[in-house]
Amino acid sequence: MNSILAAALNSGGVFPLQPFIDQCCTQNAAYARTYDEKIYDARDSPSKHLAIICCMDARIDLFRILRLKPGEVHIIRNGE
């Protein structure tokens, strides 16, 4: 466990990222209500039959950069 997380948990205070985590959960619930099973069938292979390996840098938006649509490729994020 990293020291920041350990300090937050041991302090008895609110974890600093909790508002962001709550926001993500709320947005995920809203998205789930519009989920289209035909588009996101996990049994299907990517339509381009390709896996792309890239840096896990959160600033890299491969879908925008490569003009990809969901389900076209597997994206594998690698970090050191």
CNS distance restraints for C-alpha pairs under 8 A (distance, minus, plus):
assign (resid   1 and name CA) (resid   5 and name CA) 6.74 0.50 0.50
assign (resid   1 and name CA) (resid   6 and name CA) 6.39 0.50 0.50
assign (resid   2 and name CA) (resid   6 and name CA) 6.19 0.50 0.50
assign (resid   3 and name CA) (resid   7 and name CA) 5.99 0.50 0.50
assign (resid   4 and name CA) (resid   8 and name CA) 6.20 0.50 0.50
assign (resid   5 and name CA) (resid   9 and name CA) 6.13 0.50 0.50
assign (resid   5 and name CA) (resid  15 and name CA) 7.73 0.50 0.50
assign (resid   6 and name CA) (resid  10 and name CA) 5.99 0.50 0.50
assign (resid   7 and name CA) (resid  11 and name CA) 5.92 0.50 0.50
assign (resid   8 and name CA) (resid  12 and name CA) 6.96 0.50 0.50
assign (resid   8 and name CA) (resid  13 and name CA) 6.37 0.50 0.50
assign (resid   8 and name CA) (resid  14 and name CA) 7.10 0.50 0.50
assign (resid   8 and name CA) (resid  15 and name CA) 5.51 0.50 0.50
assign (resid   8 and name CA) (resid  16 and name CA) 7.51 0.50 0.50
assign (resid   9 and name CA) (resid  13 and name CA) 7.07 0.50 0.50
assign (resid   9 and name CA) (resid  14 and name CA) 7.94 0.50 0.50
assign (resid   9 and name CA) (resid  15 and name CA) 6.85 0.50 0.50
assign (resid  14 and name CA) (resid  18 and name CA) 7.01 0.50 0.50
assign (resid  17 and name CA) (resid  21 and name CA) 6.17 0.50 0.50
assign (resid  18 and name CA) (resid  22 and name CA) 6.02 0.50 0.50
assign (resid  19 and name CA) (resid  23 and name CA) 6.18 0.50 0.50
assign (resid  20 and name CA) (resid  24 and name CA) 6.20 0.50 0.50
assign (resid  21 and name CA) (resid  25 and name CA) 6.26 0.50 0.50
assign (resid  22 and name CA) (resid  26 and name CA) 6.20 0.50 0.50
assign (resid  23 and name CA) (resid  27 and name CA) 6.12 0.50 0.50
assign (resid  24 and name CA) (resid  28 and name CA) 5.99 0.50 0.50
assign (resid  25 and name CA) (resid  29 and name CA) 6.19 0.50 0.50
assign (resid  26 and name CA) (resid  30 and name CA) 6.37 0.50 0.50
assign (resid  27 and name CA) (resid  31 and name CA) 6.16 0.50 0.50
assign (resid  28 and name CA) (resid  32 and name CA) 6.01 0.50 0.50
assign (resid  29 and name CA) (resid  33 and name CA) 6.54 0.50 0.50
assign (resid  30 and name CA) (resid  34 and name CA) 7.19 0.50 0.50
assign (resid  31 and name CA) (resid  35 and name CA) 6.32 0.50 0.50
assign (resid  36 and name CA) (resid  40 and name CA) 6.52 0.50 0.50
assign (resid  37 and name CA) (resid  41 and name CA) 5.65 0.50 0.50
assign (resid  39 and name CA) (resid  70 and name CA) 7.95 0.50 0.50
assign (resid  39 and name CA) (resid  71 and name CA) 7.41 0.50 0.50
assign (resid  40 and name CA) (resid  70 and name CA) 7.78 0.50 0.50
assign (resid  40 and name CA) (resid  71 and name CA) 6.83 0.50 0.50
assign (resid  45 and name CA) (resid  49 and name CA) 6.71 0.50 0.50
assign (resid  45 and name CA) (resid  71 and name CA) 7.84 0.50 0.50
assign (resid  46 and name CA) (resid  50 and name CA) 6.76 0.50 0.50
assign (resid  46 and name CA) (resid  71 and name CA) 5.25 0.50 0.50
assign (resid  46 and name CA) (resid  72 and name CA) 4.71 0.50 0.50
assign (resid  46 and name CA) (resid  73 and name CA) 4.85 0.50 0.50
assign (resid  46 and name CA) (resid  74 and name CA) 6.47 0.50 0.50
assign (resid  47 and name CA) (resid  71 and name CA) 6.46 0.50 0.50
assign (resid  47 and name CA) (resid  72 and name CA) 4.69 0.50 0.50
assign (resid  47 and name CA) (resid  73 and name CA) 6.76 0.50 0.50
assign (resid  48 and name CA) (resid  72 and name CA) 5.19 0.50 0.50
assign (resid  48 and name CA) (resid  73 and name CA) 5.84 0.50 0.50
assign (resid  49 and name CA) (resid  72 and name CA) 7.49 0.50 0.50
assign (resid  49 and name CA) (resid  73 and name CA) 6.49 0.50 0.50
assign (resid  50 and name CA) (resid  72 and name CA) 7.81 0.50 0.50
assign (resid  50 and name CA) (resid  73 and name CA) 5.21 0.50 0.50
assign (resid  50 and name CA) (resid  74 and name CA) 6.39 0.50 0.50
assign (resid  51 and name CA) (resid  73 and name CA) 5.57 0.50 0.50
assign (resid  51 and name CA) (resid  74 and name CA) 4.46 0.50 0.50
assign (resid  51 and name CA) (resid  75 and name CA) 5.74 0.50 0.50
assign (resid  51 and name CA) (resid  76 and name CA) 7.05 0.50 0.50
assign (resid  52 and name CA) (resid  73 and name CA) 7.10 0.50 0.50
assign (resid  52 and name CA) (resid  74 and name CA) 6.20 0.50 0.50
assign (resid  52 and name CA) (resid  75 and name CA) 4.95 0.50 0.50
assign (resid  52 and name CA) (resid  76 and name CA) 6.04 0.50 0.50
assign (resid  53 and name CA) (resid  75 and name CA) 6.08 0.50 0.50
assign (resid  53 and name CA) (resid  76 and name CA) 4.76 0.50 0.50
assign (resid  53 and name CA) (resid  77 and name CA) 5.95 0.50 0.50
assign (resid  53 and name CA) (resid  78 and name CA) 6.95 0.50 0.50
assign (resid  54 and name CA) (resid  75 and name CA) 7.49 0.50 0.50
assign (resid  54 and name CA) (resid  76 and name CA) 6.39 0.50 0.50
assign (resid  54 and name CA) (resid  77 and name CA) 5.23 0.50 0.50
assign (resid  54 and name CA) (resid  78 and name CA) 6.13 0.50 0.50
assign (resid  55 and name CA) (resid  60 and name CA) 7.87 0.50 0.50
assign (resid  55 and name CA) (resid  77 and name CA) 5.48 0.50 0.50
assign (resid  55 and name CA) (resid  78 and name CA) 5.20 0.50 0.50
assign (resid  55 and name CA) (resid  79 and name CA) 6.21 0.50 0.50
assign (resid  56 and name CA) (resid  60 and name CA) 7.76 0.50 0.50
assign (resid  56 and name CA) (resid  77 and name CA) 4.60 0.50 0.50
assign (resid  56 and name CA) (resid  78 and name CA) 5.29 0.50 0.50
assign (resid  56 and name CA) (resid  79 and name CA) 5.57 0.50 0.50
assign (resid  61 and name CA) (resid  65 and name CA) 6.10 0.50 0.50
assign (resid  62 and name CA) (resid  66 and name CA) 5.66 0.50 0.50
assign (resid  62 and name CA) (resid  67 and name CA) 7.61 0.50 0.50
assign (resid  62 and name CA) (resid  68 and name CA) 7.40 0.50 0.50
assign (resid  63 and name CA) (resid  67 and name CA) 5.34 0.50 0.50
assign (resid  63 and name CA) (resid  68 and name CA) 4.52 0.50 0.50
assign (resid  63 and name CA) (resid  69 and name CA) 6.52 0.50 0.50
assign (resid  63 and name CA) (resid  70 and name CA) 7.97 0.50 0.50
assign (resid  64 and name CA) (resid  68 and name CA) 6.61 0.50 0.50
assign (resid  68 and name CA) (resid  72 and name CA) 6.58 0.50 0.50
assign (resid  68 and name CA) (resid  73 and name CA) 7.83 0.50 0.50
